[in-house]
């Protein structure tokens, strides 16, 4: 036992000496950080459950793109969940995923609301310079879509099968947009097209467009369709320039989407801060998934500081109220989820591995990586569990999960190499 923690029955000389030692060690530190600096590591880990492990940084800048699923970053700051964990979150509105990538890599952002596949691409040096990265948590499931323009609708196309017939019948430079080459939207778009026999690279041209610019580019007829997050699919319907051909939850129900991402260097240097960020955003996630809060959340993120669009364009799909723009309206039980009792937020190894299988499928990776080893390195499961304990968020029983996608193929992470090589349509 260190002198600082000897019982009060010690002599006054020893007590005074321990006070002097204490003052030397705590110069320039906050009281909370000072106290925790004297606690052995094992005790500190246990103490975190009571929320007493002090963050190394008082303020963190977290990037986001203007999308509905940036809500948990916004709400953590707007509702003060960050303060509960001893930090101040400053949301930073970014123009593109390429910009987010660059600012994460060079340290301008401490962390970001970011595409799952972008993080994994950086880890392997695809879609940007190689950088060891970290996924702290998953931010949301579901809530993206593929929008096709009204010219395609005029030809009688309403779904993937109809699009496949049209593409084969009318050879031309069919152009579709995604938001980042290794990102989620690229993978949903390619997977959906390939399910119906459309090769996204041989039968079409694929371009990269930042999410907020999708609607404007479709309006001037620069693309036949795009895959993006909300509210930019609902916005196309609102502006009467396109319709929803498929939702991402119909491609993969409860699929992984955005994550809270940072660099491995940040986690190593500021582990308590990373944990505090994760816990704060978990608290926000719980708040958003209380459906009675969703209209308020939609109103907050509709503001210019965040998504900058009409409230009702965001609210309907946040509430699961879907209209595809061509006559179908439904209440979608697989709407955008932010917590779902923790099932959304856990950084499943199999989720990260899936993006690597698709990067290999489409030629972004030339060789098979060690899928599981990469996922274990990137996804910060231990740190997440500590943050979830602090935020009182339930943990799943396994680090892996399985799902059947739109083509009927099951993904469970057990044989990623065979899975990646098993698709009929691939690079």
C-alpha positions in Angstrom: 0.0 0.0 0.0 1.4 3.5 -1.0 1.9 6.1 1.7 -0.9 8.1 0.4 -3.4 5.4 1.3 -2.1 4.4 4.7 -4.7 4.4 7.5 -5.3 7.6 9.4 -3.7 6.0 12.5 -0.2 6.9 11.1 1.8 9.6 12.8 1.3 13.2 11.8 4.8 13.4 10.3 4.0 10.6 7.9 0.6 12.2 7.1 2.3 15.5 6.3 4.9 13.8 4.2 2.2 12.1 2.2 0.4 15.4 1.7 3.6 16.9 0.3 4.0 14.0 -2.1 0.4 14.3 -3.1 0.8 18.0 -3.9 3.9 17.3 -6.1 2.1 14.6 -8.0 -1.0 16.6 -8.6 0.4 19.9 -9.7 -1.4 21.1 -12.8 -4.0 18.3 -12.7 -7.7 18.5 -11.8 -8.7 17.1 -8.5 -10.4 14.1 -10.1 -7.5 13.3 -12.3 -5.1 13.7 -9.4 -7.0 11.3 -7.2 -7.2 8.7 -10.0 -3.5 9.1 -10.8 -2.8 7.5 -7.4 -5.1 4.6 -7.8 -3.5 1.3 -9.0 -4.6 0.3 -12.6 -6.7 -2.6 -11.5 -8.6 -0.4 -9.1 -9.0 2.3 -11.7 -10.6 -0.1 -14.1 -13.1 -1.2 -11.5 -13.7 2.4 -10.5 -14.7 3.3 -14.0 -18.0 1.5 -13.5 -18.9 4.3 -11.0 -17.9 7.0 -13.5 -14.8 8.2 -11.6 -12.0 7.5 -14.2 -11.0 11.1 -15.3 -10.7 11.8 -19.0 -7.3 13.0 -20.1 -8.9 15.7 -22.4 -11.6 18.1 -21.2 -12.8 18.9 -24.7 -13.1 16.7 -27.8 -13.9 17.6 -31.4 -16.1 15.0 -33.1 -16.8 15.3 -36.8 -20.1 14.5 -38.5 -21.6 14.7 -42.0 -25.1 16.3 -42.3 -27.1 13.1 -42.1 -29.9 11.9 -39.9 -27.6 9.4 -38.3 -25.3 12.1 -36.9 -28.0 12.5 -34.3 -26.3 10.8 -31.4 -23.2 13.1 -31.7 -25.5 16.2 -31.8 -27.7 15.0 -28.9 -24.7 14.0 -26.7 -23.6 17.7 -26.9 -27.0 19.4 -27.0 -28.4 17.4 -24.0 -25.3 17.5 -21.9 -24.6 13.8 -21.8 -21.0 14.6 -22.4 -20.8 16.6 -19.1 -21.9 13.5 -17.2 -18.7 11.8 -18.2 -16.4 14.8 -17.7 -15.9 16.0 -21.2 -17.3 18.6 -23.6 -18.1 17.4 -27.1 -17.8 20.0 -29.8 -19.6 18.7 -33.0 -17.7 19.7 -36.2 -19.7 19.8 -39.4 -17.8 18.4 -42.3 -18.3 18.6 -46.1 -17.4 15.2 -47.3 -16.2 11.7 -46.1 -12.8 12.4 -47.7 -12.6 15.5 -45.5 -13.4 13.4 -42.5 -10.8 10.8 -43.4 -8.1 13.5 -43.8 -8.9 15.2 -40.5 -9.0 12.0 -38.6 -5.6 10.9 -40.0 -3.9 14.3 -39.3 -5.5 14.7 -35.9 -7.7 17.7 -36.6 -10.6 15.7 -35.4 -10.4 13.6 -32.2 -13.1 11.3 -33.5 -16.0 11.2 -36.0 -19.4 9.9 -37.0 -18.0 7.9 -39.9 -18.6 5.2 -42.4 -17.8 1.7 -41.1 -16.0 0.7 -44.3 -14.0 3.9 -44.4 -12.3 3.1 -41.1 -11.5 -0.4 -42.3 -10.2 0.9 -45.6 -7.8 3.2 -43.8 -6.6 0.3 -41.6 -5.5 -1.5 -44.8 -4.4 1.5 -46.8 -7.4 1.5 -49.1 -9.2 4.7 -49.9 -6.5 6.7 -48.2 -3.1 6.5 -46.5 -2.6 3.5 -44.2 -3.4 4.4 -40.6 -4.1 2.2 -37.6 -7.7 3.0 -36.7 -10.2 2.2 -34.0 -14.0 1.6 -34.0 -15.3 2.6 -30.5 -18.9 1.7 -31.1 -21.5 1.4 -33.8 -23.8 4.5 -34.0 -26.8 3.2 -35.9 -28.4 0.3 -37.8 -30.7 0.7 -40.9 -32.0 4.0 -42.3 -30.2 4.3 -45.7 -31.7 3.8 -49.1 -31.2 3.7 -52.9 -32.9 6.4 -54.8 -33.6 6.2 -58.6 -34.5 9.2 -60.7 -37.9 9.9 -62.2 -36.7 9.2 -65.8 -36.2 5.6 -64.8 -39.6 5.5 -63.2 -41.1 6.8 -66.4 -39.7 3.7 -68.1 -41.7 1.5 -65.7 -38.9 0.6 -63.3 -39.7 0.5 -59.6 -37.3 -2.1 -58.2 -34.0 -3.9 -58.7 -35.4 -6.5 -61.1 -36.9 -3.8 -63.3 -33.6 -1.9 -63.3 -31.7 -5.0 -64.3 -33.9 -5.5 -67.4 -33.6 -1.8 -68.3 -29.8 -1.8 -68.0 -29.6 -4.9 -70.3 -32.1 -3.6 -72.8 -30.7 -0.1 -73.1 -26.9 -0.1 -73.0 -25.5 3.3 -72.1 -23.3 4.9 -69.5 -25.7 4.3 -66.6 -24.4 6.4 -63.7 -24.9 5.7 -60.0 -23.4 7.5 -57.0 -22.2 6.4 -53.6 -20.6 8.5 -50.9 -17.1 7.0 -50.5 -15.3 4.1 -52.3 -14.8 1.9 -49.3 -17.9 3.1 -47.4 -21.2 1.6 -46.5 -23.2 3.2 -49.3 -20.9 1.9 -52.0 -21.3 -1.6 -50.5 -25.1 -1.5 -50.3 -25.3 -0.2 -53.8 -23.0 -2.8 -55.2 -24.6 -5.6 -53.3 -28.1 -4.7 -54.4 -27.1 -4.2 -58.0 -25.2 -7.5 -58.1 -28.2 -9.4 -56.5 -30.1 -8.7 -59.7 -27.2 -9.5 -62.0 -26.0 -5.9 -62.6 -22.2 -5.6 -62.5 -21.7 -2.2 -60.9 -18.4 -1.7 -62.7 -19.0 -3.4 -66.1 -22.6 -2.4 -66.6 -22.5 1.0 -65.1 -20.3 3.9 -64.0 -20.1 4.6 -60.3 -19.1 8.1 -59.0 -18.5 9.5 -55.6 -20.6 12.4 -54.3 -20.8 13.8 -50.8 -24.2 13.1 -49.1 -25.6 16.6 -49.0 -24.9 17.1 -52.7 -26.8 14.0 -53.9 -30.1 15.7 -54.5 -28.6 18.7 -56.4 -26.7 16.4 -58.7 -29.7 14.2 -59.5 -31.7 17.4 -60.1 -29.4 18.3 -63.0 -29.5 14.8 -64.3 -25.9 13.8 -63.5 -26.9 10.4 -62.2 -29.5 7.7 -62.6 -29.5 6.7 -59.0 -27.6 6.9 -55.7 -27.2 5.3 -52.4 -27.0 7.6 -49.4 -28.2 8.1 -45.8 -31.3 10.0 -44.8 -32.7 12.5 -45.2 -31.3 12.7 -48.7 -33.5 9.9 -50.0 -36.7 11.4 -48.5 -35.5 14.8 -49.8 -35.5 13.5 -53.4 -39.1 12.5 -53.0 -40.0 15.8 -51.4 -38.4 17.6 -54.3 -40.2 15.3 -56.8 -37.0 14.2 -58.6 -36.7 10.5 -57.5 -38.1 7.6 -55.6 -36.9 5.0 -53.1 -36.2 1.7 -54.9 -35.0 -0.1 -51.8 -34.1 0.7 -48.2 -30.8 -0.6 -46.8 -32.7 -2.5 -44.1 -34.3 -4.5 -47.0 -30.8 -5.3 -48.2 -29.6 -6.3 -44.7 -32.0 -6.0 -41.7 -30.2 -4.2 -38.8 -27.1 -3.8 -40.8 -24.1 -1.9 -39.4 -23.8 1.7 -40.7 -22.0 4.6 -39.1 -19.5 4.2 -36.2 -17.7 6.4 -33.7 -14.3 6.1 -35.2 -10.9 7.5 -34.3 -7.2 6.5 -34.6 -5.6 3.8 -32.7 -3.1 6.4 -31.6 -5.9 8.5 -30.0 -7.1 5.5 -28.0 -3.6 4.6 -26.8 -2.9 8.2 -25.8 -6.3 9.1 -24.3 -8.0 5.8 -23.3 -10.2 7.5 -20.6 -11.3 10.2 -23.0 -12.2 7.6 -25.6 -14.2 5.7 -23.0 -16.0 8.9 -21.9 -16.9 9.8 -25.5 -18.3 6.3 -26.1 -20.4 6.4 -22.9 -21.7 9.9 -23.6 -22.8 8.8 -27.1 -24.4 5.7 -25.7 -26.5 7.8 -23.4 -27.5 9.9 -26.4 -28.4 6.7 -28.3 -30.7 5.6 -25.6 -32.4 9.0 -25.6 -33.0 8.9 -29.3 -34.3 5.4 -29.3 -37.1 6.5 -26.9 -39.6 7.1 -29.6 -41.4 10.0 -27.8 -38.1 11.9 -28.1 -37.7 11.4 -31.8 -39.7 14.5 -33.0 -37.6 16.7 -30.8 -34.4 15.1 -32.0 -35.5 15.6 -35.6 -36.2 19.2 -34.9 -32.7 19.7 -33.4 -30.8 18.1 -36.2 -32.8 19.8 -38.9 -31.2 23.1 -37.8 -28.5 24.8 -39.9 -25.8 23.7 -37.6 -26.5 20.0 -38.3 -28.4 18.7 -41.3 -29.9 22.0 -42.5 -33.2 20.8 -44.1 -36.9 20.8 -43.3 -38.0 19.2 -40.1 -40.6 17.0 -41.7 -38.2 15.6 -44.3 -36.2 14.1 -41.4 -39.0 13.3 -38.9 -41.1 10.8 -41.0 -38.4 8.3 -41.6 -37.0 8.8 -38.1 -40.4 7.6 -36.9 -40.4 4.7 -39.3 -43.1 6.3 -41.5 -42.0 5.5 -45.1 -43.4 6.7 -48.4 -41.4 5.5 -51.4 -42.6 8.2 -53.7 -44.4 5.9 -56.1 -47.5 5.1 -54.2 -46.4 2.8 -51.4 -46.6 3.9 -47.7 -45.8 1.8 -44.7 -44.7 1.7 -41.1 -41.2 0.2 -41.2 -40.4 -1.8 -38.1 -36.8 -1.8 -39.2 -36.4 2.0 -39.1 -33.1 3.7 -38.1 -32.1 2.4 -34.7 -29.5 4.0 -32.4 -29.5 1.7 -29.4 -32.0 -1.2 -29.4 -30.9 -2.2 -25.9 -27.3 -2.1 -27.0 -27.7 -4.5 -30.0 -27.0 -1.5 -32.3 -23.9 -0.2 -30.5 -21.7 -3.3 -29.9 -18.7 -3.4 -32.3 -19.2 -6.9 -33.5 -16.1 -8.4 -35.1 -18.2 -10.0 -37.8 -19.6 -6.5 -38.9 -16.1 -5.2 -39.5 -15.1 -8.4 -41.2 -18.0 -8.1 -43.6 -16.8 -4.9 -45.1 -13.4 -6.5 -45.7 -15.1 -9.3 -47.6 -16.8 -6.8 -49.8 -13.6 -4.8 -50.3 -12.0 -8.1 -51.5 -15.1 -9.0 -53.6 -14.9 -5.7 -55.6 -11.1 -5.7 -56.0 -10.3 -2.9 -53.5 -8.2 -5.5 -51.7 -6.0 -7.6 -54.0 -5.4 -10.4 -51.4 -7.3 -11.8 -48.5 -6.4 -10.1 -45.3 -6.5 -11.9 -41.9 -10.1 -10.9 -41.5 -10.5 -11.8 -37.8 -7.1 -10.4 -36.7 -7.9 -7.0 -38.4 -11.3 -6.8 -36.8 -9.9 -7.6 -33.3 -7.3 -4.9 -33.8 -9.7 -2.2 -35.0 -12.9 -2.9 -32.9 -12.3 -1.7 -29.3 -14.4 -4.3 -27.6 -12.8 -4.1 -24.1 -13.1 -0.3 -24.1 -16.7 -0.5 -25.4 -17.7 -2.9 -22.6 -16.4 -0.6 -20.0 -18.3 2.3 -21.5 -21.5 0.3 -21.8 -21.2 -0.7 -18.2 -20.9 3.0 -17.2 -23.9 3.9 -19.4 -25.9 0.9 -18.2 -26.3 -0.5 -21.8 -26.7 -4.2 -22.1 -24.0 -6.4 -23.8 -24.7 -9.2 -26.3 -23.6 -12.7 -25.6 -21.2 -13.0 -28.5 -18.6 -10.8 -30.4 -20.1 -12.2 -33.6 -23.5 -12.2 -35.2 -25.2 -13.5 -38.3 -27.7 -12.3 -40.8 -29.3 -13.3 -44.1 -29.0 -10.6 -46.8 -31.3 -9.8 -49.7 -29.8 -12.5 -51.9 -30.5 -15.2 -49.4 -26.8 -15.6 -48.5 -26.0 -15.9 -44.8 -23.1 -14.0 -43.3 -21.8 -15.2 -39.9 -18.1 -14.5 -40.1 -17.1 -18.1 -39.8 -15.4 -18.5 -43.2 -14.8 -15.0 -44.6 -12.4 -16.1 -47.4 -14.9 -18.5 -48.9 -17.7 -16.0 -48.5 -15.8 -13.2 -50.3 -14.9 -15.6 -53.2 -18.4 -17.2 -53.4 -20.3 -14.4 -55.2 -21.2 -14.9 -58.8 -20.9 -11.1 -59.6 -17.6 -9.8 -58.4 -14.5 -7.9 -59.7 
